[in-house]
């Protein structure tokens, strides 16, 4: 009897222990699962609230005293704020005096501020090279756009100045049937584009025996200096048949009209006021180069592509931006496609004289409206 009772008690104990063990294991499993679930949930929440770090990109621009430089900054700002870019970058625009010393000091300051990339409108072809080298050694990408620095430590992006010089000079010579007296603008000394634009034009004019360059001047890429230069040429030359400008057109027409001179053939750039003067003053013929201030947006995109590793341009490589040419006469063969200079298409009556169409290369992925460059100037 006892033996049977003991066996019964032992059986109950075994079952109870098994039950307790199973219960403990289940509880432990449930506790572990709950802990994992909670941890996972907490991890998920953290992942959802932590945004990826943005790249810091600065624009260094010394061109603040003309409409082109203002549009250059406004287009950069407009594109940077577009949702296509704003989630990946934070940007700031810096201006400085137009000197290599001032801009080099600014670049050194941007290095200390920890930027990932700097887009630069270079005030000098070589005067920024040491500062750019220091930025490169600090791991900062430097893209010089439109006005470039000739340095192995940065990327360079600009118009084809050699093509511009050839096409503009050839348009003037062909429109004059290979005979005439010409004024030629040397541009802004020290800027990388000024020399090829000047030297290239002279090389073309020399191929026409009947073309004579009778006067040269420095426009300094300002309206005032352009006007003064042409006035000085008119004072010493009784005849001028063509003016090759690296910038403004309006001051040329103004100087000719004030001196009582007849219209001539002009090469210049796409400030709206100059093109409007061409269409409103019969007798003038012209080729207009549209060097879009949208080069700043191309520089921004190039910097971001390099930071994200989506493009692999070689450092020091020169990237050419396609150039648009407008003309009063599209039948002239000057080596490039010409589009008609036309009111309401590329010339406008209801915008400021300094307005330039904010054309941006399709690769940028953002369409910049005219209104974007009509906002107040950036100081």
C-alpha positions in Angstrom: 0.0 0.0 0.0 2.8 2.4 1.0 4.7 1.5 -2.1 1.7 2.2 -4.2 1.1 5.5 -2.5 4.8 6.6 -2.8 4.7 5.7 -6.5 1.5 7.8 -6.9 3.1 10.8 -5.1 6.2 10.5 -7.2 4.2 10.4 -10.3 2.4 13.6 -9.3 5.6 15.3 -8.4 7.2 14.3 -11.8 4.1 15.6 -13.7 4.1 18.8 -11.6 7.8 19.4 -12.2 7.4 18.8 -15.9 4.5 21.2 -15.9 6.5 23.9 -14.0 9.5 23.4 -16.3 7.4 23.7 -19.4 5.7 26.8 -17.9 9.0 28.4 -17.1 10.4 27.6 -20.5 7.3 29.0 -22.2 7.5 32.1 -20.0 11.2 32.6 -20.8 10.5 32.2 -24.4 7.6 34.6 -24.3 9.7 37.1 -22.3 12.6 36.8 -24.8 10.3 37.1 -27.8 8.7 40.2 -26.2 12.1 41.7 -25.5 13.2 41.1 -29.1 9.9 42.5 -30.4 10.3 45.6 -28.2 13.9 46.1 -29.2 13.0 45.7 -32.9 10.2 48.2 -32.5 12.6 50.6 -30.8 15.2 50.1 -33.5 12.6 50.7 -36.2 11.5 54.0 -34.5 15.1 55.2 -34.3 15.7 54.3 -38.0 12.6 56.2 -39.0 13.5 59.4 -37.2 17.2 59.6 -38.2 17.7 61.5 -41.5 20.8 60.9 -43.6 23.4 63.6 -43.3 23.4 66.1 -46.1 26.4 67.2 -48.1 27.6 70.8 -47.5 28.3 72.7 -50.7 29.4 76.3 -50.9 29.4 78.7 -53.9 32.2 81.2 -54.0 31.4 84.1 -56.4 33.3 87.3 -56.9 31.1 88.5 -59.8 28.6 90.7 -58.0 28.6 94.0 -60.0 26.9 92.8 -63.2 23.6 91.1 -64.0 25.3 87.9 -65.1 27.0 87.4 -61.7 23.7 88.0 -59.9 21.8 85.5 -62.2 24.7 83.0 -61.6 23.9 83.1 -57.8 20.1 83.1 -58.2 20.1 80.1 -60.4 22.4 78.2 -58.0 20.1 79.0 -55.1 16.9 78.1 -57.1 18.2 74.7 -58.1 19.7 73.9 -54.6 16.2 74.5 -53.1 14.4 72.2 -55.6 13.3 68.9 -54.0 15.5 67.0 -56.4 18.5 68.4 -54.5 17.3 69.9 -51.2 17.0 66.5 -49.5 20.6 65.7 -50.2 22.5 69.0 -49.8 22.7 72.1 -47.8 24.2 75.1 -49.5 25.4 78.7 -48.8 26.5 81.4 -51.2 29.6 83.5 -50.5 30.7 86.7 -52.3 34.0 88.5 -52.2 36.0 91.3 -53.9 37.1 90.5 -57.4 40.7 89.6 -56.6 42.6 86.4 -56.4 43.8 87.3 -52.9 40.3 87.9 -51.5 38.9 84.8 -53.1 41.8 82.6 -52.0 41.3 83.8 -48.4 37.6 83.0 -48.7 38.3 79.4 -50.0 40.7 78.9 -47.0 37.8 80.0 -44.7 35.5 77.5 -46.3 38.0 74.7 -45.8 37.9 75.5 -42.0 34.1 75.4 -42.1 34.1 71.8 -43.2 32.4 72.0 -46.6 32.3 68.8 -48.7 32.5 70.7 -52.0 33.0 74.3 -53.2 31.7 75.6 -56.6 33.8 78.5 -57.7 33.5 81.3 -60.3 37.2 81.9 -60.5 38.5 85.5 -60.3 41.8 84.3 -61.8 43.0 81.5 -64.0 45.9 80.6 -61.8 45.8 82.9 -58.7 43.6 80.5 -56.8 45.7 77.4 -57.4 47.4 77.2 -53.9 44.1 77.7 -52.1 42.4 75.1 -54.3 45.3 72.7 -53.6 44.8 73.1 -49.9 41.1 72.4 -50.3 41.9 69.3 -52.3 44.4 68.1 -49.7 41.6 68.5 -47.1 39.4 66.1 -49.1 37.1 68.9 -50.5 35.9 68.7 -54.1 36.4 72.0 -56.0 34.5 72.6 -59.2 35.2 75.8 -61.1 32.3 76.7 -63.3 32.1 79.2 -66.2 35.2 81.2 -65.1 37.6 78.4 -64.4 40.9 77.9 -62.5 43.5 76.1 -64.5 44.6 73.7 -61.8 45.2 69.9 -61.5 43.4 70.0 -58.2 39.9 70.9 -59.3 37.3 70.1 -62.0 36.7 72.7 -64.7 33.5 73.5 -66.6 33.0 76.3 -69.1 31.9 77.4 -72.5 34.0 76.6 -75.6 35.7 80.0 -75.8 37.6 79.0 -78.8 34.4 78.2 -80.6 32.8 81.5 -79.5 35.7 83.5 -80.7 35.8 81.8 -84.1 32.0 82.0 -84.7 31.6 85.6 -83.6 34.5 86.9 -85.5 33.6 85.0 -88.6 30.0 86.3 -88.4 31.2 89.9 -88.4 33.7 89.2 -91.3 31.2 87.3 -93.4 28.4 89.9 -92.8 30.8 92.6 -94.0 31.8 90.5 -97.1 35.3 90.3 -95.8 36.0 94.1 -95.8 35.8 96.6 -92.9 37.4 98.2 -89.9 36.8 96.5 -86.5 37.0 97.4 -82.8 38.0 94.4 -80.6 37.3 94.0 -76.9 40.1 92.4 -74.8 37.6 91.6 -71.9 38.8 91.4 -68.3 42.6 90.9 -67.8 43.4 87.8 -65.8 40.2 86.0 -66.4 40.8 82.6 -68.0 38.3 83.1 -70.8 39.4 86.6 -71.9 42.6 85.6 -73.7 41.1 82.8 -75.9 38.2 85.1 -76.8 40.5 87.9 -77.8 43.3 85.8 -79.4 40.8 83.6 -81.3 39.0 86.6 -82.8 42.3 88.2 -84.0 43.3 84.9 -85.6 40.0 84.8 -87.5 40.2 88.4 -88.6 43.7 87.9 -89.9 42.4 85.3 -92.4 40.4 88.1 -94.2 42.8 90.5 -96.0 40.1 93.2 -96.2 39.4 93.2 -92.4 41.5 95.6 -90.3 41.5 95.7 -86.5 41.9 99.5 -85.9 41.2 99.7 -82.1 41.2 97.5 -79.0 39.8 98.2 -75.5 39.2 96.5 -72.1 35.4 96.3 -71.4 36.2 94.9 -67.9 32.8 93.1 -68.4 30.9 96.2 -67.3 28.6 98.6 -69.2 30.5 101.7 -68.2 33.9 100.5 -69.3 32.4 99.2 -72.6 30.9 102.6 -73.3 34.1 104.4 -72.5 36.2 102.0 -74.6 34.0 102.4 -77.7 33.8 106.2 -77.2 37.6 106.3 -77.1 37.8 104.3 -80.3 35.3 106.5 -82.1 37.3 109.6 -81.1 40.3 108.4 -83.1 38.7 106.5 -85.9 36.4 108.0 -88.5 35.2 104.6 -89.6 34.0 101.5 -87.7 32.1 98.7 -89.5 32.1 96.1 -86.7 32.6 95.8 -82.9 33.6 92.5 -81.4 32.5 92.6 -77.7 33.1 90.0 -74.9 30.0 91.3 -73.1 27.5 94.2 -73.5 25.9 95.4 -76.7 23.8 98.4 -75.5 26.8 100.7 -74.7 28.1 100.1 -78.2 24.8 101.2 -79.8 24.7 104.1 -77.4 28.2 105.3 -78.3 27.6 105.0 -82.0 24.3 106.9 -81.9 25.7 109.7 -79.7 28.6 110.1 -82.1 26.2 110.2 -85.1 27.7 107.1 -86.6 25.8 104.6 -88.8 24.8 101.1 -87.5 27.4 98.4 -87.7 27.8 94.6 -87.2 28.2 93.6 -83.5 29.2 90.4 -81.7 28.2 90.4 -78.0 26.5 88.5 -75.2 22.8 87.9 -74.3 21.8 90.7 -72.0 18.2 91.5 -72.8 18.7 95.2 -73.0 21.3 94.9 -75.7 19.2 92.5 -77.8 16.2 94.8 -77.4 18.3 97.7 -78.7 19.3 95.7 -81.7 15.7 95.0 -82.6 14.5 98.5 -81.9 17.3 100.2 -84.0 17.1 99.2 -87.7 20.3 98.6 -89.5 22.2 96.8 -86.8 23.3 93.2 -87.5 24.6 90.9 -84.7 25.5 87.5 -83.4 24.7 87.0 -79.7 26.4 84.4 -77.6 24.2 83.0 -74.7 26.7 82.0 -72.0 24.1 81.1 -69.5 24.6 81.9 -65.9 23.1 78.5 -65.4 26.7 77.2 -65.4 26.5 77.5 -61.6 23.7 74.8 -61.5 25.9 72.6 -63.7 28.7 73.1 -61.3 26.4 72.2 -58.4 25.3 69.0 -60.1 28.8 68.0 -60.9 29.9 68.5 -57.3 27.0 66.3 -56.0 27.7 63.6 -58.6 31.3 63.5 -57.5 30.3 63.4 -53.8 27.8 60.6 -54.4 30.2 58.7 -56.8 27.6 58.6 -59.6 30.1 60.1 -62.1 33.8 59.7 -62.4 35.3 62.7 -64.2 39.1 62.9 -63.9 40.4 65.7 -61.6 41.7 68.6 -63.8 39.4 67.5 -66.6 37.8 70.3 -68.6 34.1 69.8 -69.3 32.6 71.9 -72.2 29.1 73.4 -71.7 27.2 73.6 -75.0 26.7 77.2 -76.2 23.6 78.8 -77.8 24.0 81.4 -80.5 21.3 83.9 -81.6 21.6 86.2 -84.6 19.7 88.8 -86.6 20.7 86.9 -89.8 20.7 83.1 -89.5 21.9 82.6 -93.2 25.5 83.5 -92.3 27.8 80.4 -92.2 30.0 81.0 -89.2 30.6 77.4 -88.2 27.8 77.1 -85.5 24.0 76.7 -85.6 22.2 80.0 -85.4 18.8 80.7 -83.9 16.8 83.8 -84.9 16.9 86.7 -82.5 13.2 87.1 -81.9 10.9 89.2 -79.7 9.0 87.1 -77.2 11.3 84.1 -77.8 14.7 85.2 -76.6 14.2 88.9 -76.3 11.6 90.5 -74.0 10.1 93.9 -73.5 8.9 93.5 -69.9 12.1 92.5 -68.1 15.1 94.5 -66.9 18.0 95.3 -69.4 20.4 93.0 -67.4 18.1 90.0 -67.6 19.6 86.9 -69.2 17.5 83.8 -69.9 18.2 81.2 -67.2 18.7 78.3 -69.5 20.0 75.2 -67.6 21.4 72.1 -69.2 18.8 69.3 -69.2 21.1 67.0 -67.1 20.5 69.3 -64.1 16.9 68.1 -64.1 15.4 71.4 -63.0 13.7 73.9 -65.2 14.5 77.4 -64.0 11.8 80.0 -64.9 12.6 83.5 -65.9 11.1 84.8 -62.7 13.9 83.1 -60.7 16.5 85.6 -61.9 14.1 88.6 -61.5 14.1 88.4 -57.7 16.2 91.0 -55.7 19.9 90.8 -56.1 22.0 88.7 -53.7 24.5 90.8 -51.8 
